[in-house]
Amino acid sequence: MHGSGIIRFFVIIAALSLLLDWYVFYGLRTLVADWPSRRWQLIVLGSFLVISLGVTILFFAGLGSLRHAQGMRPYHEWLLSLFLSFLISKIFFAIVLSLGDLGRFTVGLSQHLGKPLKAGETYFPARRKFISELAVLLAAIPFSSFFYAIFKGKYNYKLHRQTLYFDDLPEAFDGFTITQLSDIHSGSFDNTAAVQRGIDLANAQKSDLFVFTGDLVNNAAWEIEPYINHFKQLKAPFGQFSILGNHDYGDYIQWDSEAEKDANLDRLKENHAKMDFRLLLDENLTLQKNGQQITLIGVQNWGQGFKQKGDLEKALRGVDGRAFKILLSHDPTHWEKIVKQHPTKIHLTLSGHTHGAQFGIEAAWLRWSPVQYRYPHWAGHAQYHGRHLYINRGFGFLAFSGRLGIWPEVTVITLKKGKAAQA
């Protein structure tokens, strides 16, 4: 969906929000109808209208300015996030209220069935205050959750550790550690100190190798430049390596010319180098330890339904088929569609891209995110006949300026020599 299509979509959503405002207002009016203070009645109802309508108006204004911006800025993401918080909360309120209205209509219809209505009677008995109270209570759950996601959750960095076992791992690399970040999306950041806490958490792991698996920016190369010195702090004895993600090519905004777009990508590549990240563009290299080696491979973006620029065959040129191989590939569908059944065995693929939808539940008894209906593997570890995939949940955030349940991730992977059954 391109710019004009996105704007039309959100205009429809905003119109729905205005209809919900009307319905919720009448539900709240039932709630405060018996309050003794007329002033407080007006304060509650007026505050709801001013805040809810104000958020919608600001949202419209933000859509207008989006046409003149190179993609969404934190300002736009804040407006979108606040708008969604109110919209979903109003939907919860309206669902409860509508069920109550359906119930009172059913009761009224059954009471007057076959009987003529008397003067002043309707099929709708008066709305019960209890229903409005219940609607407020249930609407408060998504409302408070979204506000936590916006103000706290998006920088609530979590450390995920994964130990993987391989029969053919060179002995010198037994216990070798890799810190992975993915999906930084620097154009969305609005709190430099919080970002630094995430970088400090990654650095504190003191891993042997650091890798970044794509989407450094939302659209434009300049977005990372205020943070270059921060991410430059990431160091590992065996080096820092990176790849490109689908957002890094600048495909989602309008450029004045192809030359300008190409220059943006060149500038982004230079920014990788300024952070001391070696950007792997369909290529490989060897990491040596105590006379033994493993192969690190990096491809450009390849994703089902997204840019398919990555060339695995090119990246594998010169690689010994018997070598232990680690692949950096941004989109996990690359592993699903190509890598896991490729004639050349790639032992471990590190990906990102999904963000876990930035929303979901991960508990011992339940693991759910709406992104699972798009991606068969969307976070954490998966394997197929000894070929392993790990999907990082993302360091940053995009569009929705928050995270709830699927927190930003710093990954530490430990390679161990041995049977997979030992894991």
Buried (B, 14 or more C-beta within 10 A) or exposed (E): EEBEEEBEEBEEBBEEBEEBBEBBEEBBBBBBEEEEEEEEBEEBBEEBBEEBBEBBEBBBEBBEEBEEBBBBBEBBBBBBBBBBBBBBBBBBBBEBBBEBBEEBBEEBEEEBEEEEEEEEEEBEEEBEEEBBBBBBEBBEEBBEBBBBBBEEBBBBBBEBEBBBBBEEBBEBBBEBBBBBBBBBBBBBBBEEEBBBEBBBBBBEBEBBBBBBBBBBBBBBBBBBBEBBEBBBEBEBEBBBBBBBBBBBBBEBBEBEEEEEBEBBBEBBBEBBEBBBBBBBBBBBBEBEBEEBBBBBBBBBBBBBEBBBBBBBEEBBEEBEEEBBBBBBBBBBBBBBBBBBEBEBBBBBBBBBBBBBBBBBEBEEEEBBBEBBEEBEBBBBBBBEEEBBBBBBBBBBBBBBBBBBBBBBBBBBBBBBBEEEEEE
